[in-house]
Amino acid sequence: MRADRADLIARYNFPIDRFQLEAFDALDDGKHVVVAAPTGSGKTVVAEYGIEAAFRDGKRAFYTAPIKALSNQKYRDLVAMHGEDAVGLLTGDNSINGDAPIVVMTTEVLRNMIYGRAGQLSDLGLVVLDEVHFLQDTFRGPVWEEVMIHLPDHVRLVCLSATVSNVQQLADWISTVRGPTHAVTELKRPVELANQYLAKDRTEDRLHLLPTFVNGAVNRDAVRLDESAIRRGPGGRSGADRNDRGGSGNQKGAHRRKLVPPGRVETLKLLHQQDMLPAIFFIFSRNQCDEAARSCVEFGVGLTTDEDRRAIREIVDARLGGLDSADLAVLGYDQFLLQLDAGVAAHHAGMVPPMKEVVEACFIAGLIKVVFATETLAVGINMPARSVVIEKLTKFTGEHHEQLTPGEYTQLTGRAGRRGIDDRGSAVVLWSPWIRFDDVAQLAGSSQFHLRSAFRPTYNMAANLIRTYESERAHDLLNLSFAQYQADRDIVKMQARLERRRSAAAEFRAQAASPLGDIDEYARLRAQEKSSRRDRRYERGDDVDDTIQQLKPGVVIQLFKGKHRGPVAVVASATRKSGSRLSLVNKAGDLLQAVAEDFDSPPAAIGSIKLPPNFAPNRKEYRKEVAYRLRKAKLQAAPKIRSESRDAAMSAEMHPVARDPDLKQRLSAMASAAKAEREVAEIEGRVDGKTSTLARDFDRILVVLETFGYADLDRWELTEAGEMLSRIFHESDLFVAEALRAGLFDGLSPADLAALVSTVVYEHRSPEAPPRPWFSCDDMRSRWTRMAALSEDLNDKERAAEVAEHRDPDPTFAAIAYAWVAGEGFAEVVDDEEMTGGDFVRTTRQLIDLLRQLSVVAPLRGTRRAAGEAAEAAFRGVVSDSATPTSRRDDETELPGPA
């Protein structure tokens, strides 16, 4: 034990826990330490001890965090402990006192330092890797392993992790790579957690709040309550009916209940009555978080005092006072303030960081009592509540619904219970017709979270290995990865998963099969027709969108869409960034929707009708009257449709499968089958590769680099292009380098350059089709066409080389990037119906990061200058304000993973 330990921990006014003392002892013995403990248990104290010890020993210490927001928070904490002169901050947005003895940074910044052989590492004594379980993240996880493998041998590690079941395996791997490592595990929560179950019984018009466990066993009263629910199953027969026949333990004639999920406001009122506030409601939808907060205001919820509201306004003014009033209006400032005054708020990634910071500061200060949040709130942020409410145990992944894992459940419930304030925290799960209580209890009773490596070689990594190490050493370092360490032990588990996914694929294929014909053929026809229709319009120069924007209510046109063919009356039109949309009524009184993609050519008016007064297209009576007037109207002969277009438009609709009444469900099953089959192929490859997978992937990447002229493998050295690639840190690193070499970024204004670069930053994830890409001139559109062709060619070569393909560029953000860099205001470039402020800020910051890299690595001076000017022009207003470390908050982060 260090002689000065008492001085090192004198700042703490609470007793040091057993696991913290165990970690101190290991550090004093010169070992690396991995600390796995629940949220709020005090893992950071171990990091602070190591930093203070290194500082006193004349060594530098780095504190790394996964994201910039968490880096900013740790910077503030350490400044409070050691003073501004002793602490620095290095992120993509900020560079403050980078030569300080204690520096906070994102993990990527440290990785870049290591590859750059920066002099800052010679006197480095300690590195803290916060949220080290993040190494399981598919895209960013490999950075953690790169750091742990490549740091100089004299640097000690303090790894802070969530409670994972294989922490000893992680420690054993670090021992293999770096030397003696001690695993410290704390399973006990600092505040006891009470798991509870809440159901609304409409039969008796009451809420049932029951403990999930009684004396360590599953609560039988909750089981009986759930089993008494009337659940509708196949054929309309209720779950209670089946149970009465002996299905799951209900006695015949048992009292049946109409259970429903409790409403948000009534749940909030119950928590208020039970003294269970403040609370965080986890809702897996941004829109639903906003709607929940809005509903509370509409229902008259009031949880604040006059003094609370005055304090809230002080925080709001301090953090949002610098934002333009027009920007605040776009961000829904007035509604945001109404909700805060009521004591409620939403918190999700769609909000700009300053607004999230206000919510965090107000909640931590006890000024607001309820936050409706997505799961991104759950990790790292010091924002505990007395209660956590989980609305659903399933969440939509973008393709299908998945049940929460034990790790995710632990992450969410980790917020429940404020240390030093609450004797216990409550985790309340709401009743659902889709999830049985047994599943809730099983999830709540499990604490298993198995950490898996996501390490994989990338082009940039390969270039830096060539640049830094000899060939044999580079291969050895890959074999030192945690992924390789885990590979042999996981074959049996992978094989079992393979069989499950094969079975799922077969089941989905069976569900997709249509008795009326070949559904695969039908799907191919649909895809071909959509592509052909778009190409024909582009070739002819038809601007359908402009035409339908000019159609007035009452105009009659011809529509050929789905099963409908014939005249329709326009009752309304709306313009969105994705294009114009028509609301139409046909002769049968059906309400239809149509967009530009539904027309082969610009629709022409063939007549008109006078619409009924009291516009109400959603009402049957209104549509019935429109249909009557449409049937009585004198219409012109429909314009002749080009035969080739009409034939193409009809082919899929005339296919026998188009008449299948279950077509929508079959197409959905078909998509699920395709996804399962892709997973089967991926798992088969992993099983087949066994322990040689990483080395083989690395060698294939090396071949690609040599083929494209980035490396000379015989001489084991990089070319000039390879040196450039080694300094591009991006998920599409090789594609960005190829675009630079092709001159696609040269000779552009800063705004045009930002627009083109944004195509490798942004990814359209909405289920709705993206808007037609916009560029400032024909030259820019030509460059985009060449860029898309370059991407397709590179993907072809990657497939041939059997390496992972890069993500295709996406032009959806180009118009916004151009406008922002050209100087337009936030309110003008952000349409709150199409892109949230949070998404705009996050994407723009990613764009700035890549532009700053190009300002260093681009071959031509003019391109470097334009990239630097574009980055500078983009870093303003709400974007720069969101990157500034503030002093109001105590803790913050937003990232996926367990807590």
QUIBEL-V150921 format. One record per residue. N is the residue number from 1. RES is the residue in one letter. OMEGA is omega in degrees with one decimal (none if undefined). D_LAST is the distance of its C-alpha to the last C-alpha in whole Angstrom. Layout:
{{N/RES/OMEGA/D_LAST} {N/RES/OMEGA/D_LAST}}
This chain:
{{1/M/178.1/30} {2/R/179.8/31} {3/A/-176.0/34} {4/D/-177.4/32} {5/R/-178.6/29} {6/A/177.7/30} {7/D/-177.1/31} {8/L/-175.2/27} {9/I/-176.0/25} {10/A/-176.6/28} {11/R/-175.0/26} {12/Y/-178.4/24} {13/N/176.9/25} {14/F/-179.3/23} {15/P/179.4/23} {16/I/-177.8/21} {17/D/180.0/19} {18/R/-175.0/20} {19/F/177.5/17} {20/Q/177.4/18} {21/L/178.1/22} {22/E/178.9/21} {23/A/176.9/20} {24/F/-179.1/22} {25/D/-179.2/25} {26/A/178.2/24} {27/L/179.0/24} {28/D/177.2/27} {29/D/177.6/28} {30/G/-178.3/28} {31/K/166.2/25} {32/H/-177.0/22} {33/V/169.8/18} {34/V/-178.8/15} {35/V/176.6/13} {36/A/-175.2/10} {37/A/-179.3/9} {38/P/176.9/7} {39/T/175.5/6} {40/G/-176.1/9} {41/S/177.4/11} {42/G/177.1/13} {43/K/-175.5/12} {44/T/178.5/14} {45/V/177.9/17} {46/V/178.5/17} {47/A/-178.3/17} {48/E/176.6/20} {49/Y/180.0/22} {50/G/179.6/22} {51/I/-179.9/23} {52/E/179.6/25} {53/A/178.4/27} {54/A/-179.6/27} {55/F/-179.3/29} {56/R/179.0/31} {57/D/178.6/32} {58/G/178.6/33} {59/K/175.9/31} {60/R/177.6/28} {61/A/176.4/25} {62/F/174.1/22} {63/Y/-178.9/19} {64/T/179.1/17} {65/A/-175.2/14} {66/P/-174.1/14} {67/I/-175.4/15} {68/K/-177.6/18} {69/A/179.2/17} {70/L/175.5/14} {71/S/178.7/17} {72/N/-178.8/19} {73/Q/179.5/17} {74/K/176.1/17} {75/Y/179.7/21} {76/R/-179.9/22} {77/D/-175.9/20} {78/L/174.6/22} {79/V/179.0/25} {80/A/-178.6/25} {81/M/-168.7/25} {82/H/-178.9/28} {83/G/-175.1/30} {84/E/-176.8/30} {85/D/-174.4/32} {86/A/-171.9/30} {87/V/177.1/27} {88/G/-180.0/27} {89/L/177.6/25} {90/L/172.7/25} {91/T/177.2/23} {92/G/-177.2/25} {93/D/-172.7/26} {94/N/171.9/27} {95/S/-175.7/29} {96/I/172.5/29} {97/N/-174.8/31} {98/G/179.1/30} {99/D/-178.1/32} {100/A/178.9/30} {101/P/176.6/29} {102/I/-177.4/26} {103/V/175.1/24} {104/V/-177.0/21} {105/M/170.3/21} {106/T/-177.6/19} {107/T/178.9/18} {108/E/179.6/21} {109/V/178.5/23} {110/L/177.8/23} {111/R/179.8/24} {112/N/176.1/27} {113/M/-177.4/28} {114/I/-179.7/28} {115/Y/179.5/30} {116/G/-178.3/32} {117/R/-177.9/33} {118/A/-179.3/33} {119/G/-178.1/35} {120/Q/-173.9/32} {121/L/-174.6/30} {122/S/-180.0/33} {123/D/179.5/32} {124/L/-178.2/29} {125/G/-172.6/28} {126/L/172.7/24} {127/V/173.5/21} {128/V/175.4/17} {129/L/-178.9/15} {130/D/-179.6/12} {131/E/-174.1/9} {132/V/176.4/11} {133/H/176.5/9} {134/F/179.3/10} {135/L/175.8/14} {136/Q/-179.5/13} {137/D/-172.7/14} {138/T/-172.4/17} {139/F/-173.8/19} {140/R/-177.3/17} {141/G/-178.4/16} {142/P/-178.8/19} {143/V/-179.2/20} {144/W/-179.3/17} {145/E/175.6/20} {146/E/-179.7/23} {147/V/-176.5/22} {148/M/-179.0/21} {149/I/-168.2/24} {150/H/177.8/27} {151/L/175.8/26} {152/P/-173.8/29} {153/D/-174.9/29} {154/H/-177.1/30} {155/V/177.1/26} {156/R/-178.0/24} {157/L/165.6/20} {158/V/-177.0/17} {159/C/-180.0/14} {160/L/-172.6/11} {161/S/166.7/8} {162/A/176.7/5} {163/T/-179.7/7} {164/V/-174.3/9} {165/S/-176.9/13} {166/N/-179.6/15} {167/V/179.0/14} {168/Q/176.9/18} {169/Q/177.5/19} {170/L/179.4/17} {171/A/178.4/19} {172/D/178.9/22} {173/W/179.3/22} {174/I/176.0/21} {175/S/179.4/24} {176/T/-174.2/26} {177/V/-168.7/26} {178/R/-177.9/26} {179/G/-172.2/27} {180/P/-177.6/26} {181/T/-178.6/22} {182/H/176.4/21} {183/A/178.3/17} {184/V/-177.2/16} {185/T/174.5/14} {186/E/-178.8/13} {187/L/-175.8/12} {188/K/174.4/14} {189/R/177.6/12} {190/P/176.3/14} {191/V/-179.4/15} {192/E/179.5/16} {193/L/174.7/15} {194/A/176.1/17} {195/N/-176.9/17} {196/Q/-173.0/20} {197/Y/-175.2/22} {198/L/179.3/24} {199/A/174.3/27} {200/K/-179.7/30} {201/D/-179.9/33} {202/R/178.0/36} {203/T/-179.0/38} {204/E/-179.0/38} {205/D/179.3/37} {206/R/175.5/34} {207/L/175.2/30} {208/H/174.8/29} {209/L/-173.2/26} {210/L/173.2/25} {211/P/178.6/23} {212/T/-179.7/21} {213/F/174.6/22} {214/V/-177.4/25} {215/N/176.0/26} {216/G/-179.3/23} {217/A/179.1/25} {218/V/-177.4/24} {219/N/-177.4/26} {220/R/177.2/30} {221/D/177.9/30} {222/A/176.7/27} {223/V/-178.3/28} {224/R/178.3/32} {225/L/-178.7/31} {226/D/-178.4/29} {227/E/179.4/32} {228/S/-176.1/35} {229/A/175.1/33} {230/I/178.4/36} {231/R/179.2/34} {232/R/179.4/36} {233/G/-180.0/36} {234/P/178.4/38} {235/G/176.8/42} {236/G/-179.1/41} {237/R/-174.6/41} {238/S/176.9/38} {239/G/178.6/36} {240/A/176.8/38} {241/D/-177.7/41} {242/R/179.9/39} {243/N/179.0/38} {244/D/178.0/41} {245/R/174.0/43} {246/G/-173.3/41} {247/G/-174.1/38} {248/S/169.3/35} {249/G/176.1/36} {250/N/174.3/38} {251/Q/-178.6/41} {252/K/178.5/44} {253/G/179.3/45} {254/A/-178.6/41} {255/H/179.5/40} {256/R/-177.2/39} {257/R/173.3/36} {258/K/179.6/36} {259/L/176.8/32} {260/V/174.9/30} {261/P/178.7/27} {262/P/175.4/27} {263/G/-176.0/27} {264/R/-177.7/25} {265/V/180.0/28} {266/E/174.5/29} {267/T/178.1/25} {268/L/179.3/25} {269/K/178.6/28} {270/L/179.1/27} {271/L/178.7/24} {272/H/179.0/27} {273/Q/-177.4/29} {274/Q/-178.6/27} {275/D/-178.4/26} {276/M/175.3/22} {277/L/4.5/22} {278/P/-176.1/20} {279/A/172.0/18} {280/I/173.9/15} {281/F/176.6/17} {282/F/-179.3/14} {283/I/-171.8/17} {284/F/178.3/17} {285/S/178.2/20} {286/R/-177.8/21} {287/N/-179.8/24} {288/Q/174.4/23} {289/C/178.9/21} {290/D/-179.0/24} {291/E/-179.8/27} {292/A/179.3/25} {293/A/178.8/25} {294/R/-179.0/29} {295/S/-180.0/30} {296/C/178.6/29} {297/V/-178.9/31} {298/E/179.8/34} {299/F/175.8/34} {300/G/177.4/34} {301/V/177.3/31} {302/G/-174.1/31} {303/L/-175.8/29} {304/T/174.3/30} {305/T/176.2/33} {306/D/179.4/35} {307/E/176.2/34} {308/D/-175.9/30} {309/R/175.9/32} {310/R/179.5/34} {311/A/177.2/31} {312/I/-179.4/29} {313/R/178.2/32} {314/E/179.0/32} {315/I/179.6/28} {316/V/-178.6/29} {317/D/-178.6/32} {318/A/-174.4/30} {319/R/-175.6/28} {320/L/-176.6/30} {321/G/-178.3/33} {322/G/-178.4/34} {323/L/179.9/33} {324/D/-177.9/36} {325/S/177.8/37} {326/A/177.5/38} {327/D/179.4/34} {328/L/179.2/33} {329/A/178.0/35} {330/V/-177.4/34} {331/L/178.3/30} {332/G/-173.8/31} {333/Y/-176.2/31} {334/D/178.6/33} {335/Q/177.7/31} {336/F/-178.6/28} {337/L/177.0/30} {338/L/-179.0/32} {339/Q/177.9/28} {340/L/179.7/27} {341/D/178.0/30} {342/A/179.4/30} {343/G/-179.5/26} {344/V/178.7/24} {345/A/169.5/22} {346/A/178.2/21} {347/H/179.9/18} {348/H/-174.4/17} {349/A/176.9/18} {350/G/179.0/22} {351/M/176.2/22} {352/V/-176.9/23} {353/P/-179.6/21} {354/P/178.5/24} {355/M/175.3/23} {356/K/-179.9/20} {357/E/176.6/20} {358/V/179.4/23} {359/V/-178.6/20} {360/E/-178.3/18} {361/A/-179.6/21} {362/C/-179.3/22} {363/F/-179.9/19} {364/I/-179.8/19} {365/A/179.0/22} {366/G/-176.7/23} {367/L/173.2/25} {368/I/-168.4/23} {369/K/-177.5/22} {370/V/174.1/21} {371/V/174.2/18} {372/F/-168.2/18} {373/A/168.0/16} {374/T/-174.2/14} {375/E/179.8/11} {376/T/178.2/11} {377/L/-160.3/10} {378/A/-172.1/7} {379/V/167.6/5} {380/G/-174.8/7} {381/I/-179.6/10} {382/N/-176.2/12} {383/M/-177.4/13} {384/P/179.0/12} {385/A/174.5/15} {386/R/-178.2/17} {387/S/172.1/16} {388/V/178.0/14} {389/V/177.2/16} {390/I/-175.7/15} {391/E/-177.4/19} {392/K/175.6/18} {393/L/174.2/17} {394/T/175.6/18} {395/K/-177.7/18} {396/F/-176.8/20} {397/T/-173.2/19} {398/G/178.4/23} {399/E/-178.9/25} {400/H/178.7/24} {401/H/178.6/22} {402/E/176.1/19} {403/Q/178.7/17} {404/L/173.7/14} {405/T/175.4/12} {406/P/178.5/11} {407/G/178.9/7} {408/E/177.6/8} {409/Y/178.3/9} {410/T/177.9/6} {411/Q/-176.8/4} {412/L/-176.9/7} {413/T/177.3/9} {414/G/178.8/7} {415/R/-171.1/9} {416/A/176.7/12} {417/G/-179.3/14} {418/R/-176.7/15} {419/R/-179.7/16} {420/G/-179.8/20} {421/I/-175.6/21} {422/D/172.2/20} {423/D/177.2/21} {424/R/174.1/18} {425/G/-177.7/16} {426/S/173.9/16} {427/A/-174.0/15} {428/V/176.0/18} {429/V/-178.3/18} {430/L/178.2/21} {431/W/177.7/24} {432/S/177.2/25} {433/P/-173.7/28} {434/W/-176.7/26} {435/I/178.1/23} {436/R/178.7/25} {437/F/178.3/24} {438/D/179.1/24} {439/D/177.2/21} {440/V/-178.6/19} {441/A/179.9/19} {442/Q/-179.9/19} {443/L/-178.6/15} {444/A/-177.5/14} {445/G/-178.1/16} {446/S/176.9/14} {447/S/-175.8/11} {448/Q/170.1/12} {449/F/-175.5/10} {450/H/-179.1/13} {451/L/-179.6/12} {452/R/178.4/15} {453/S/174.7/17} {454/A/-174.7/18} {455/F/175.7/21} {456/R/176.6/24} {457/P/176.6/27} {458/T/179.7/28} {459/Y/-179.7/31} {460/N/178.4/30} {461/M/-179.9/29} {462/A/179.5/32} {463/A/-179.7/34} {464/N/174.5/32} {465/L/176.5/33} {466/I/-176.3/37} {467/R/-169.1/37} {468/T/-171.8/35} {469/Y/170.5/36} {470/E/-174.1/39} {471/S/-176.9/39} {472/E/180.0/38} {473/R/179.1/35} {474/A/178.4/34} {475/H/178.7/34} {476/D/-178.9/33} {477/L/176.0/30} {478/L/179.5/28} {479/N/178.2/29} {480/L/-176.0/27} {481/S/176.8/23} {482/F/177.3/21} {483/A/179.6/21} {484/Q/-179.7/25} {485/Y/-178.4/24} {486/Q/-166.8/22} {487/A/-173.8/25} {488/D/-175.4/27} {489/R/-170.8/25} {490/D/-176.3/24} {491/I/-178.6/27} {492/V/179.7/28} {493/K/178.4/24} {494/M/-179.6/25} {495/Q/178.7/29} {496/A/177.9/27} {497/R/178.7/25} {498/L/-179.4/28} {499/E/179.4/31} {500/R/-179.4/28} {501/R/175.1/28} {502/R/179.2/32} {503/S/179.5/33} {504/A/179.7/30} {505/A/179.5/32} {506/A/-179.8/36} {507/E/178.4/35} {508/F/178.1/34} {509/R/178.8/37} {510/A/178.9/39} {511/Q/-177.7/38} {512/A/-176.1/39} {513/A/179.7/42} {514/S/177.3/45} {515/P/-175.5/48} {516/L/179.5/50} {517/G/-176.4/49} {518/D/-176.6/47} {519/I/175.8/44} {520/D/178.3/43} {521/E/178.1/46} {522/Y/-179.5/46} {523/A/177.8/42} {524/R/179.1/44} {525/L/179.2/47} {526/R/-178.8/45} {527/A/-179.8/43} {528/Q/-178.0/46} {529/E/178.7/48} {530/K/179.0/45} {531/S/-179.3/45} {532/S/-179.8/49} {533/R/179.8/49} {534/R/-179.8/47} {535/D/-179.0/49} {536/R/177.9/52} {537/R/-178.7/51} {538/Y/-179.5/50} {539/E/-178.2/54} {540/R/-177.3/56} {541/G/179.5/54} {542/D/176.4/54} {543/D/-177.7/51} {544/V/-175.5/50} {545/D/178.1/48} {546/D/-177.9/50} {547/T/-175.6/53} {548/I/173.7/51} {549/Q/-174.8/50} {550/Q/-179.4/53} {551/L/-177.3/54} {552/K/174.7/55} {553/P/-177.2/54} {554/G/178.1/57} {555/V/178.0/58} {556/V/178.5/58} {557/I/174.1/57} {558/Q/177.9/57} {559/L/173.7/53} {560/F/-178.0/53} {561/K/-179.4/49} {562/G/-179.3/48} {563/K/-178.1/51} {564/H/171.9/52} {565/R/179.5/55} {566/G/-174.3/57} {567/P/175.5/58} {568/V/177.9/55} {569/A/176.2/55} {570/V/177.0/53} {571/V/178.5/51} {572/A/174.3/49} {573/S/-179.9/47} {574/A/-179.8/44} {575/T/177.2/43} {576/R/175.7/39} {577/K/179.0/38} {578/S/179.4/38} {579/G/-178.9/42} {580/S/-179.1/44} {581/R/179.5/44} {582/L/168.2/47} {583/S/-169.8/47} {584/L/174.1/50} {585/V/179.9/52} {586/N/-175.3/54} {587/K/178.8/57} {588/A/-179.2/55} {589/G/178.6/53} {590/D/174.7/50} {591/L/-177.4/48} {592/L/175.0/47} {593/Q/178.6/44} {594/A/175.8/45} {595/V/-175.9/44} {596/A/-177.6/46} {597/E/-176.8/45} {598/D/-177.5/47} {599/F/174.2/50} {600/D/-178.9/52} {601/S/-178.2/54} {602/P/-178.5/54} {603/P/-179.6/55} {604/A/177.8/59} {605/A/176.6/60} {606/I/178.8/62} {607/G/178.2/63} {608/S/175.1/62} {609/I/173.2/61} {610/K/-177.8/61} {611/L/177.8/58} {612/P/175.4/58} {613/P/178.4/57} {614/N/-177.0/54} {615/F/-179.0/52} {616/A/-175.2/49} {617/P/179.3/48} {618/N/178.7/46} {619/R/-177.1/49} {620/K/-177.9/51} {621/E/178.8/54} {622/Y/-179.1/53} {623/R/179.8/53} {624/K/179.0/56} {625/E/176.8/58} {626/V/-179.0/57} {627/A/179.1/57} {628/Y/179.7/61} {629/R/178.3/62} {630/L/179.9/61} {631/R/-178.6/63} {632/K/-174.3/66} {633/A/173.3/65} {634/K/-174.3/68} {635/L/174.7/66} {636/Q/174.3/67} {637/A/-179.3/66} {638/A/177.4/63} {639/P/-178.1/63} {640/K/178.9/63} {641/I/177.3/60} {642/R/-172.3/60} {643/S/-177.8/61} {644/E/178.2/59} {645/S/-178.7/56} {646/R/179.5/57} {647/D/-179.4/57} {648/A/-178.5/54} {649/A/-175.3/52} {650/M/-166.7/54} {651/S/-179.6/53} {652/A/-179.1/49} {653/E/178.2/50} {654/M/179.3/53} {655/H/-178.5/51} {656/P/-177.0/52} {657/V/-179.6/48} {658/A/-178.9/48} {659/R/-179.8/49} {660/D/-178.7/47} {661/P/179.9/46} {662/D/-173.2/42} {663/L/-177.6/42} {664/K/179.5/39} {665/Q/-179.6/37} {666/R/177.8/38} {667/L/176.6/37} {668/S/177.7/34} {669/A/178.8/34} {670/M/177.5/35} {671/A/178.0/33} {672/S/177.9/30} {673/A/179.8/33} {674/A/178.8/33} {675/K/179.2/29} {676/A/179.4/29} {677/E/174.9/32} {678/R/178.2/30} {679/E/177.6/27} {680/V/-179.4/30} {681/A/-179.9/31} {682/E/-179.5/28} {683/I/177.3/27} {684/E/178.3/31} {685/G/180.0/31} {686/R/179.5/28} {687/V/-178.8/30} {688/D/-177.0/33} {689/G/-177.6/32} {690/K/-172.3/30} {691/T/-176.6/30} {692/S/-172.6/32} {693/T/-175.1/30} {694/L/-179.8/29} {695/A/179.7/32} {696/R/177.9/34} {697/D/179.5/32} {698/F/-179.7/32} {699/D/178.0/36} {700/R/177.2/36} {701/I/177.0/35} {702/L/179.1/37} {703/V/178.1/40} {704/V/179.9/39} {705/L/178.8/39} {706/E/-180.0/42} {707/T/-178.5/43} {708/F/174.7/42} {709/G/178.4/44} {710/Y/-177.0/41} {711/A/170.5/42} {712/D/-172.5/44} {713/L/178.7/43} {714/D/179.8/47} {715/R/-178.6/46} {716/W/178.2/43} {717/E/179.9/42} {718/L/169.7/41} {719/T/177.2/44} {720/E/177.8/44} {721/A/178.5/41} {722/G/176.2/39} {723/E/177.3/39} {724/M/-179.7/38} {725/L/-177.7/35} {726/S/-179.4/33} {727/R/175.7/33} {728/I/-178.5/31} {729/F/-176.5/27} {730/H/-178.1/27} {731/E/176.2/26} {732/S/-171.7/29} {733/D/-177.7/31} {734/L/179.2/34} {735/F/177.2/35} {736/V/178.6/35} {737/A/178.8/37} {738/E/177.8/39} {739/A/175.6/40} {740/L/-178.5/40} {741/R/179.1/43} {742/A/178.3/44} {743/G/-176.2/45} {744/L/-179.0/43} {745/F/-174.7/42} {746/D/173.3/45} {747/G/-177.4/47} {748/L/171.2/45} {749/S/178.4/45} {750/P/-177.9/41} {751/A/178.3/41} {752/D/178.5/42} {753/L/178.2/40} {754/A/179.9/37} {755/A/-177.3/37} {756/L/179.1/38} {757/V/-178.7/35} {758/S/-178.1/33} {759/T/177.1/33} {760/V/178.7/31} {761/V/-172.0/28} {762/Y/175.0/28} {763/E/-179.8/27} {764/H/-176.2/29} {765/R/179.5/26} {766/S/176.0/28} {767/P/177.2/30} {768/E/-179.6/33} {769/A/178.8/35} {770/P/176.8/35} {771/P/177.0/38} {772/R/-176.1/41} {773/P/178.9/40} {774/W/173.0/42} {775/F/-169.5/43} {776/S/-175.6/45} {777/C/-179.1/48} {778/D/179.3/50} {779/D/178.8/49} {780/M/177.6/45} {781/R/177.2/45} {782/S/179.0/47} {783/R/178.0/45} {784/W/178.0/42} {785/T/178.5/44} {786/R/-180.0/44} {787/M/178.1/41} {788/A/178.5/40} {789/A/177.7/43} {790/L/178.8/41} {791/S/-179.8/38} {792/E/179.1/39} {793/D/179.0/42} {794/L/177.4/39} {795/N/176.9/37} {796/D/-178.1/40} {797/K/177.4/40} {798/E/176.5/36} {799/R/-179.7/37} {800/A/-179.4/40} {801/A/179.5/39} {802/E/173.2/36} {803/V/-178.7/33} {804/A/-179.5/30} {805/E/176.4/31} {806/H/179.0/30} {807/R/179.5/29} {808/D/176.4/33} {809/P/-174.9/33} {810/D/-174.8/33} {811/P/-172.3/35} {812/T/-175.5/34} {813/F/-170.8/33} {814/A/-178.6/36} {815/A/179.7/38} {816/I/179.2/35} {817/A/179.3/35} {818/Y/-176.5/39} {819/A/-177.5/39} {820/W/-179.2/36} {821/V/177.5/38} {822/A/173.6/41} {823/G/178.2/41} {824/E/-178.4/40} {825/G/179.9/38} {826/F/-177.8/35} {827/A/-178.9/36} {828/E/-172.3/39} {829/V/-177.1/36} {830/V/174.1/33} {831/D/-172.6/34} {832/D/176.6/32} {833/E/-174.5/33} {834/E/-178.8/32} {835/M/178.9/29} {836/T/177.5/27} {837/G/179.2/27} {838/G/178.2/23} {839/D/178.2/24} {840/F/-178.2/27} {841/V/-178.2/26} {842/R/-179.3/23} {843/T/-179.8/26} {844/T/178.1/28} {845/R/175.2/26} {846/Q/177.4/25} {847/L/179.3/29} {848/I/-179.9/30} {849/D/-179.7/28} {850/L/177.4/30} {851/L/178.4/33} {852/R/175.4/33} {853/Q/179.6/33} {854/L/179.3/36} {855/S/178.5/37} {856/V/-169.4/37} {857/V/-177.6/38} {858/A/-176.6/40} {859/P/-175.4/44} {860/L/-178.7/46} {861/R/-179.4/46} {862/G/178.5/46} {863/T/177.8/43} {864/R/-179.7/41} {865/R/-179.7/43} {866/A/179.2/42} {867/A/178.1/38} {868/G/178.6/38} {869/E/178.6/40} {870/A/179.3/38} {871/A/-180.0/34} {872/E/-179.4/36} {873/A/-178.3/37} {874/A/-175.8/34} {875/F/-177.6/32} {876/R/174.1/33} {877/G/-176.0/33} {878/V/-180.0/30} {879/V/179.8/28} {880/S/178.9/29} {881/D/-179.3/28} {882/S/-176.8/25} {883/A/-173.6/24} {884/T/174.8/26} {885/P/180.0/24} {886/T/-177.3/24} {887/S/-174.8/24} {888/R/-169.1/23} {889/R/176.4/20} {890/D/-176.1/18} {891/D/174.9/14} {892/E/168.4/13} {893/T/174.5/12} {894/E/179.7/12} {895/L/-178.9/10} {896/P/175.0/9} {897/G/-176.6/7} {898/P/175.9/4} {899/A/none/0}}
